[in-house]
């Protein structure tokens, strides 16, 4: 039986790249999507071309009251399509980007970020714990912005900082089950995240590249490959750590 990955926010961007990277290594994939069902169905087809199984389930991470229904759908999907009742890997990737100065960030924007990145991820992981196999792996996707500061991302980075603290506690509290938990923190990446600002704003892209040791911003595949490495047996003694994949930004 193949190992199985559940990745949230898998229909685009970093989540999509992560799903494809793990599928290439022989891992079955279940991923969540928020609203873009057509892209989700397309990705399921792409993943199956690697000879592994795949499924997509809708999830609104900001609505924790929907988690029991999601868990029920996940259990049914696993039994019917994968003939199993557990997962090996959990990657908490789903998120939203709001770029606004500290002075102009509204309470609504703050709550949006908190409900997705912090509250949603906390309680979804809690709900999934009984389904994670012994010696399973959890990776929470953070951001380089918890180490370096860029104006406009204060609230976003605060939430990701909380997620990094949560990761360390998961590692400490789940060791009895041999589950290891780590944080993967991407730097600037060319995706549609945050309105595609890094990808589409040529001036910003070049500025960020100048502050990166390897001379460019990242692409989604860079993060998918790093995640594949972190979930592999070669990283079996890495636990409770924050791994930054930024090409060396602001060193």
C-alpha positions as CSV (number, residue, x, y, z in Angstrom):
1,X,0.0,0.0,0.0
2,X,1.3,3.5,-0.9
3,X,1.8,6.2,1.7
4,X,-1.0,8.8,1.5
5,X,-0.7,12.5,1.7
6,X,-3.4,15.0,2.7
7,X,-2.6,18.5,1.6
8,X,-4.9,21.5,2.2
9,X,-5.2,24.1,-0.6
10,X,-3.9,21.7,-3.2
11,X,-5.6,22.9,-6.3
12,X,-3.1,25.7,-7.1
13,X,0.3,27.2,-6.2
14,X,2.5,25.5,-3.6
15,X,-0.1,22.9,-2.7
16,X,-0.4,21.8,-6.3
17,X,3.3,21.6,-6.6
18,X,3.5,19.6,-3.4
19,X,0.9,17.1,-4.6
20,X,2.7,16.6,-7.9
21,X,6.1,16.2,-6.3
22,X,4.8,13.5,-3.8
23,X,2.8,11.8,-6.5
24,X,6.0,11.4,-8.6
25,X,7.6,9.6,-5.7
26,X,4.7,7.1,-5.5
27,X,2.5,8.7,-2.8
28,X,-1.3,8.7,-3.1
29,X,-2.8,12.1,-2.8
30,X,-5.9,13.6,-1.2
31,X,-6.1,17.4,-1.4
32,X,-8.6,20.1,-0.5
33,X,-9.8,23.0,-2.6
34,X,-11.9,26.0,-1.6
35,X,-13.9,26.9,-4.7
36,X,-12.0,26.0,-7.9
37,X,-13.5,22.6,-8.6
38,X,-12.5,22.6,-12.3
39,X,-8.8,23.0,-11.3
40,X,-9.1,20.4,-8.6
41,X,-10.5,17.8,-11.1
42,X,-7.8,18.6,-13.6
43,X,-5.1,18.1,-10.9
44,X,-6.7,14.7,-10.0
45,X,-6.2,13.6,-13.6
46,X,-2.6,14.8,-13.7
47,X,-1.7,13.0,-10.5
48,X,-3.2,9.7,-11.7
49,X,-0.9,9.8,-14.7
50,X,1.9,9.0,-12.3
51,X,0.3,5.7,-11.4
52,X,-1.0,6.7,-8.0
53,X,-4.5,7.4,-6.7
54,X,-5.9,10.8,-6.1
55,X,-9.0,12.6,-4.8
56,X,-10.1,16.2,-4.1
57,X,-12.5,17.3,-1.4
58,X,-13.9,20.8,-0.9
59,X,-13.0,22.6,2.4
60,X,-13.5,26.1,3.8
61,X,-10.7,26.3,6.3
62,X,-12.0,29.5,7.7
63,X,-15.2,27.7,8.8
64,X,-14.3,25.4,11.7
65,X,-17.9,24.4,12.1
66,X,-17.6,22.6,8.8
67,X,-14.8,20.3,9.9
68,X,-16.9,17.4,11.2
69,X,-18.6,17.2,7.7
70,X,-15.2,17.4,6.1
71,X,-13.8,14.5,8.3
72,X,-16.9,12.4,7.4
73,X,-16.3,13.0,3.7
74,X,-12.6,12.2,4.1
75,X,-13.3,8.9,5.8
76,X,-15.8,7.9,3.1
77,X,-13.3,8.9,0.4
78,X,-10.5,7.0,2.0
79,X,-12.6,3.8,2.4
80,X,-14.2,3.9,-1.1
81,X,-11.4,5.1,-3.2
82,X,-8.2,4.0,-1.3
83,X,-9.5,1.1,0.8
84,X,-8.0,2.5,4.0
85,X,-9.0,4.7,7.0
86,X,-5.8,6.7,7.7
87,X,-3.3,9.1,6.3
88,X,0.5,9.1,6.6
89,X,1.3,12.7,5.8
90,X,-0.5,16.0,6.5
91,X,0.6,19.2,4.9
92,X,-1.2,22.3,6.1
93,X,-0.7,24.6,3.2
94,X,-4.1,26.4,2.5
95,X,-4.0,30.1,3.1
96,X,-4.8,33.6,2.0
97,X,-2.6,36.6,1.5
98,X,-3.6,40.1,2.6
99,X,-1.1,42.9,1.9
100,X,-1.8,46.0,4.0
101,X,0.2,48.2,6.2
102,X,-0.1,47.9,10.0
103,X,-1.9,51.2,10.3
104,X,-4.5,50.3,7.7
105,X,-5.2,46.6,8.5
106,X,-8.8,46.2,9.5
107,X,-10.2,44.0,12.1
108,X,-12.1,42.1,9.4
109,X,-8.8,41.4,7.5
110,X,-7.1,40.4,10.8
111,X,-9.9,37.9,11.5
112,X,-9.8,36.5,8.0
113,X,-6.1,35.7,8.4
114,X,-6.5,34.3,11.8
115,X,-9.5,32.1,11.0
116,X,-7.6,30.5,8.1
117,X,-4.0,30.4,9.1
118,X,-4.2,29.9,12.9
119,X,-7.6,28.8,14.1
120,X,-8.5,26.8,11.1
121,X,-5.2,25.0,10.9
122,X,-5.2,24.3,14.6
123,X,-8.6,22.7,14.8
124,X,-8.4,20.9,11.5
125,X,-5.1,19.3,12.6
126,X,-6.7,18.4,15.9
127,X,-9.7,16.8,14.2
128,X,-7.3,14.8,11.9
129,X,-5.1,13.5,14.6
130,X,-6.9,10.1,15.1
131,X,-6.5,9.5,11.4
132,X,-2.7,10.0,11.3
133,X,-0.8,6.8,11.4
134,X,2.0,6.0,13.9
135,X,5.2,7.5,12.6
136,X,3.2,9.9,10.4
137,X,4.5,13.4,9.4
138,X,3.1,16.8,9.6
139,X,4.4,19.8,7.8
140,X,3.0,23.3,8.3
141,X,3.7,25.8,5.6
142,X,4.9,29.2,7.0
143,X,6.8,32.0,5.4
144,X,10.2,33.7,5.3
145,X,8.3,36.8,6.6
146,X,8.5,35.4,10.2
147,X,12.3,35.9,10.0
148,X,12.6,39.1,7.9
149,X,10.2,42.0,7.7
150,X,8.6,43.6,4.7
151,X,6.0,46.4,5.1
152,X,2.4,45.3,4.4
153,X,2.6,41.8,5.9
154,X,2.5,42.3,9.6
155,X,-0.8,40.5,10.3
156,X,0.0,37.7,7.9
157,X,3.4,37.1,9.4
158,X,1.9,37.2,12.9
159,X,-0.4,34.3,12.0
160,X,2.4,32.3,10.5
161,X,4.6,32.9,13.6
162,X,1.8,31.4,15.7
163,X,1.8,28.4,13.3
164,X,5.5,27.9,13.8
165,X,5.0,27.8,17.6
166,X,2.2,25.3,17.1
167,X,4.6,23.1,15.1
168,X,7.0,22.9,17.9
169,X,4.2,21.9,20.3
170,X,3.0,19.2,17.9
171,X,6.5,17.8,17.8
172,X,6.7,17.7,21.6
173,X,3.3,16.3,22.2
174,X,3.0,13.8,19.4
175,X,6.4,12.1,19.9
176,X,4.7,9.3,21.8
177,X,3.2,8.2,18.5
178,X,6.4,8.8,16.6
179,X,4.8,11.6,14.6
180,X,7.2,14.3,13.7
181,X,6.2,17.9,12.8
182,X,8.2,20.5,11.0
183,X,7.7,23.9,9.5
184,X,8.6,24.7,5.9
185,X,9.0,28.4,5.3
186,X,9.1,29.6,1.6
187,X,10.6,32.9,0.6
188,X,9.3,34.9,-2.4
189,X,7.6,32.5,-4.8
190,X,6.1,33.1,-8.3
191,X,2.5,31.9,-7.8
192,X,-0.9,33.5,-7.9
193,X,-0.8,33.9,-4.0
194,X,-1.6,37.4,-2.8
195,X,-2.9,38.3,-6.3
196,X,0.2,37.1,-8.0
197,X,2.2,40.1,-6.9
198,X,5.7,38.4,-6.9
199,X,5.0,36.7,-10.3
200,X,3.4,39.6,-12.1
201,X,5.1,42.7,-10.7
202,X,8.4,42.7,-12.6
203,X,10.0,45.5,-10.5
204,X,9.2,43.7,-7.2
205,X,10.3,40.4,-8.7
206,X,13.7,41.9,-9.6
207,X,14.1,43.7,-6.3
208,X,13.5,40.5,-4.4
209,X,15.9,38.6,-6.6
210,X,18.6,41.1,-5.8
211,X,18.2,40.3,-2.1
212,X,18.4,36.5,-2.7
213,X,21.8,34.8,-2.6
214,X,20.9,32.6,-5.6
215,X,19.8,35.6,-7.7
216,X,16.2,34.8,-8.4
217,X,12.8,34.4,-6.6
218,X,11.5,30.9,-6.2
219,X,9.0,28.9,-8.2
220,X,6.4,26.5,-6.9
221,X,8.5,23.4,-7.9
222,X,11.3,24.6,-5.5
223,X,8.9,24.2,-2.6
224,X,7.4,21.0,-3.8
225,X,10.8,19.4,-4.0
226,X,11.8,20.7,-0.5
227,X,8.6,19.4,0.9
228,X,9.2,16.0,-0.7
229,X,12.6,15.9,0.9
230,X,11.3,16.9,4.4
231,X,8.6,14.2,4.3
232,X,11.1,11.5,3.2
233,X,12.8,8.9,5.3
234,X,16.1,10.8,4.8
235,X,14.7,13.5,7.1
236,X,13.4,11.1,9.7
237,X,15.5,12.6,12.5
238,X,14.4,16.2,11.7
239,X,11.6,17.2,14.2
240,X,10.2,20.4,15.6
241,X,12.3,22.5,13.2
242,X,11.7,25.5,10.9
243,X,13.3,24.9,7.5
244,X,13.4,27.9,5.2
245,X,13.4,27.4,1.5
246,X,14.1,30.9,0.2
247,X,17.2,30.6,-1.9
248,X,19.0,32.7,0.8
249,X,16.8,35.8,1.1
250,X,18.1,38.7,3.2
251,X,21.1,36.9,4.6
